[in-house]
Amino acid sequence: MQQFDIVLKNDKIKSYRNIAMIVLLLNLAIFIYLLFFDEYRYESASAILLVGIYVFMRLYFIKKYNQGNYLDQIILFVLAGCWLGLQNYLMVTALVILGILYHLTLQKIQFVFTPEKVTRFTFPAKEYDWNLFNNVILKDNVLTLDFKNDKLIQSEIENQKSINEQQFNSFAQSQLKVQ
């Protein structure tokens, strides 16, 4: 059975990472501010220490394994745990929701094309029958999905070397003709 896995580039990831960094810095600023109040001193110092340990540990692994220089969604859950220690449940809830959304936005946008259907493996996963498409084409590393309801998905692909454009396009056209 012929199958094509195509991963689309997500140009917004840098913006999402910048937002996560801003959230981190704002929380650290609040924890530093809370150091000046006797009733929150130990909890906020613990929060700063915990976040600092996680950030330095993350930087160590980035340097050791040559990973991309970014913070993952775990930092938002660490911040939520710090706010839990301060018993601010509204901030805990907000940071947990942000952490989940941040995790979902960092996922790869992947489409799998099989003779039966086209499946998108991002949250929420979705399956499309071939009869929903007017055209499916891959040209110059840009995937275009033209739906019959005038919806259009067009994006540059990430795994450029692994896909033969001519082979994919002939596969897609044969599936469109069958439906």
C-alpha positions as CSV (number, residue, x, y, z in Angstrom):
1,M,0.0,0.0,0.0
2,Q,1.4,3.3,-1.1
3,Q,1.6,6.0,1.6
4,F,3.1,9.5,1.8
5,D,3.9,11.2,5.1
6,I,4.3,15.0,4.7
7,V,5.2,17.3,7.5
8,L,4.4,21.0,7.0
9,K,6.5,23.9,8.3
10,N,5.1,25.8,11.2
11,D,6.3,29.4,10.8
12,K,4.6,30.5,14.0
13,I,6.7,28.4,16.4
14,K,9.2,31.2,17.0
15,S,6.4,33.5,18.1
16,Y,5.0,30.9,20.4
17,R,8.4,30.4,22.0
18,N,8.8,34.2,22.5
19,I,5.4,34.3,24.2
20,A,6.5,31.4,26.5
21,M,9.7,33.4,27.3
22,I,7.7,36.5,28.1
23,V,5.4,34.5,30.4
24,L,8.5,33.1,32.2
25,L,10.1,36.5,32.6
26,L,6.8,38.0,33.9
27,N,6.4,35.2,36.5
28,L,10.0,35.6,37.6
29,A,9.5,39.4,38.0
30,I,6.4,38.7,40.2
31,F,8.4,36.2,42.3
32,I,11.2,38.7,42.8
33,Y,8.6,41.3,43.8
34,L,7.0,38.9,46.3
35,L,10.5,38.4,47.9
36,F,9.9,41.8,49.6
37,F,6.8,40.5,51.6
38,D,7.6,38.4,54.6
39,E,4.6,36.1,54.2
40,Y,5.6,35.1,50.6
41,R,9.4,35.3,51.0
42,Y,10.2,31.6,51.3
43,E,7.7,30.4,48.7
44,S,8.9,33.0,46.2
45,A,12.5,32.2,46.9
46,S,11.8,28.5,46.4
47,A,10.0,29.3,43.1
48,I,12.9,31.3,41.8
49,L,15.3,28.6,42.8
50,L,13.2,25.9,41.2
51,V,12.7,27.8,37.9
52,G,16.4,28.6,37.9
53,I,17.4,25.0,38.4
54,Y,15.1,23.9,35.5
55,V,16.3,26.7,33.2
56,F,20.0,25.8,33.8
57,M,19.3,22.1,33.5
58,R,17.5,22.8,30.2
59,L,20.4,24.9,28.9
60,Y,22.8,22.2,29.9
61,F,20.9,19.6,27.8
62,I,20.6,22.0,24.9
63,K,24.4,22.5,24.9
64,K,25.2,18.8,25.5
65,Y,22.9,17.4,22.8
66,N,22.9,20.3,20.4
67,Q,19.2,20.8,20.6
68,G,17.4,24.0,19.6
69,N,17.7,26.8,22.0
70,Y,14.3,27.1,23.5
71,L,12.3,26.3,26.5
72,D,9.7,23.6,26.3
73,Q,6.2,23.4,27.8
74,I,7.5,21.9,31.0
75,I,8.6,25.4,32.2
76,L,4.9,26.5,32.3
77,F,4.0,23.5,34.4
78,V,7.0,24.3,36.7
79,L,5.6,27.8,37.1
80,A,2.2,26.4,37.8
81,G,3.7,24.3,40.6
82,C,5.3,27.3,42.0
83,W,2.0,29.2,42.1
84,L,0.4,26.1,43.7
85,G,2.9,26.6,46.6
86,L,1.7,30.2,46.9
87,Q,-1.9,28.9,46.8
88,N,-2.9,31.1,43.8
89,Y,-5.1,28.6,42.0
90,L,-6.2,31.1,39.3
91,M,-2.5,31.4,38.2
92,V,-2.1,27.6,38.4
93,T,-5.1,27.1,36.2
94,A,-4.0,29.7,33.7
95,L,-0.5,28.3,33.5
96,V,-1.7,24.7,33.1
97,I,-4.0,25.8,30.2
98,L,-1.1,27.8,28.6
99,G,1.2,24.8,29.0
100,I,-1.3,22.5,27.3
101,L,-1.9,24.9,24.5
102,Y,1.9,25.5,24.1
103,H,2.5,21.8,23.9
104,L,-0.2,21.5,21.2
105,T,1.2,24.4,19.2
106,L,4.7,22.8,19.1
107,Q,3.4,19.6,17.5
108,K,4.4,18.9,13.9
109,I,1.7,19.4,11.3
110,Q,1.7,16.1,9.6
111,F,-0.5,14.7,6.8
112,V,-0.6,11.1,5.8
113,F,-1.9,10.3,2.4
114,T,-3.1,6.7,1.8
115,P,-5.3,5.3,-0.9
116,E,-8.3,5.3,1.4
117,K,-8.0,8.7,3.1
118,V,-5.9,11.7,4.0
119,T,-5.2,12.0,7.7
120,R,-4.0,15.1,9.6
121,F,-2.1,14.1,12.8
122,T,-2.3,17.3,14.8
123,F,-4.7,18.2,17.6
124,P,-7.5,17.5,16.9
125,A,-6.7,14.7,14.4
126,K,-8.9,14.7,11.4
127,E,-9.5,12.3,8.5
128,Y,-10.6,13.5,5.0
129,D,-12.0,11.3,2.3
130,W,-10.5,11.8,-1.1
131,N,-13.9,12.8,-2.5
132,L,-13.7,16.0,-0.4
133,F,-10.9,17.4,-2.6
134,N,-10.9,19.2,-5.9
135,N,-7.1,18.9,-6.2
136,V,-4.1,17.9,-4.2
137,I,-0.7,18.9,-5.5
138,L,2.9,19.2,-4.4
139,K,4.9,21.7,-6.3
140,D,8.2,23.4,-5.4
141,N,7.9,22.0,-1.9
142,V,4.5,23.6,-1.3
143,L,1.6,21.3,-0.6
144,T,-1.8,22.5,-1.7
145,L,-5.0,20.9,-0.6
146,D,-8.0,22.3,-2.5
147,F,-11.3,21.3,-1.0
148,K,-14.6,21.2,-2.8
149,N,-16.1,23.5,-0.2
150,D,-13.6,26.3,-1.3
151,K,-11.4,25.7,1.7
152,L,-7.7,25.8,0.8
153,I,-4.7,24.6,2.8
154,Q,-1.4,25.6,1.3
155,S,2.0,25.4,3.1
156,E,5.6,24.7,2.6
157,I,6.7,21.2,3.5
158,E,9.5,20.4,6.0
159,N,10.7,17.0,4.8
160,Q,11.6,18.1,1.3
161,K,14.2,15.5,0.4
162,S,12.1,12.4,1.2
163,I,9.1,13.1,-1.1
164,N,9.3,12.7,-4.9
165,E,6.9,15.4,-6.2
166,Q,6.1,13.6,-9.4
167,Q,5.3,10.3,-7.7
168,F,3.2,12.1,-5.1
169,N,1.2,14.1,-7.6
170,S,0.5,11.0,-9.8
171,F,-0.6,9.2,-6.7
172,A,-2.9,12.1,-5.6
173,Q,-4.4,12.5,-9.1
174,S,-5.1,8.7,-9.3
175,Q,-6.9,8.9,-6.0
176,L,-8.9,11.9,-7.1
177,K,-10.0,10.1,-10.3
178,V,-11.1,7.0,-8.4
179,Q,-13.3,9.0,-6.1
